C-alpha cells in the first residue's frame, strides 16, 4: 500500500495510505479539519547507493560516452568440462 504525504494549511502535514497507485493523488481531504490539502513531493531516496555514486548524482555529473571501439573485444567464458552423470 503506497503512502502519500499531504500538507494542510491549518493542520500541517499528514500521511494517507491508499490501496492502489492508480488515480489522481494530488489532493486529499484533511482528516482533522476536512479542508483540501495538496500533496508534498519528496526527492528520491538515495541512501541505498554507494557514497561515490550518490556524490556523482548530487553534483549532476553526466555519464561518459564510450564508443564501441573503446570497449574492447567481448570475452566468452569457457566452462570447465565436468562430467556429472547424475545431471541430465
C-alpha positions in Angstrom: 0.0 0.0 0.0 1.6 3.3 -1.1 1.8 6.1 1.4 1.4 9.7 0.3 2.1 12.9 2.4 -0.2 15.9 2.1 0.1 19.4 3.6 -3.0 21.1 5.1 -2.8 24.9 5.6 -4.4 24.6 9.1 -3.1 21.3 10.5 0.2 20.8 8.8 1.5 17.5 7.2 -0.3 14.2 7.4 0.1 10.8 5.6 -2.5 8.7 4.0 -2.4 5.1 2.7 -4.1 4.0 -0.4 -5.0 0.6 -1.7 -3.6 1.2 -5.2 -1.3 3.7 -7.1 -3.9 4.4 -9.8 -5.9 7.6 -9.8 -5.1 11.2 -9.1 -3.4 11.7 -5.7 -2.5 15.4 -6.0 -5.2 16.5 -3.4 -6.8 14.9 -0.4 -9.2 15.9 2.4 -7.6 16.6 5.7 -8.8 14.1 8.3 -8.9 16.7 11.1 -10.4 19.9 9.5 -11.9 18.4 6.3 -10.2 21.1 4.1 -8.4 20.3 0.8 -4.7 19.6 1.2 -2.1 19.4 -1.5 0.4 16.6 -1.9 4.0 17.0 -0.8 6.6 15.6 -3.2 9.9 14.4 -1.7 13.2 13.7 -3.6 14.0 10.1 -4.2 15.7 8.0 -1.5 19.5 7.9 -2.4 20.6 6.1 0.8 20.9 2.7 -0.9 23.5 3.9 -3.4 27.2 3.9 -2.7 28.8 7.2 -1.4 30.6 7.7 -4.7 27.5 7.3 -6.8 25.4 9.5 -4.5 28.0 12.3 -4.7 28.1 12.0 -8.6 24.3 12.3 -8.7 24.3 15.3 -6.4 26.9 17.0 -8.5 25.0 16.4 -11.6 27.8 14.6 -13.4 26.8 13.1 -16.7 28.0 9.7 -17.7 31.0 9.4 -20.0 30.1 8.4 -23.6 32.1 5.4 -24.8 32.5 4.2 -28.4 32.3 0.6 -29.4 36.0 0.5 -30.2 36.9 1.6 -26.6 35.0 -1.3 -25.1 37.4 -3.9 -26.5 36.6 -7.4 -27.5 33.9 -9.5 -25.8 35.4 -12.4 -23.9 33.5 -15.6 -23.8 33.8 -17.7 -20.6 34.7 -21.3 -21.2 33.1 -23.6 -18.8 35.1 -26.5 -17.4 34.2 -29.8 -18.9 33.0 -31.6 -15.8 31.2 -34.9 -16.2 28.2 -35.2 -13.9 26.4 -38.4 -14.6 23.5 -37.6 -12.2 22.8 -34.3 -14.0 20.6 -34.6 -17.1 
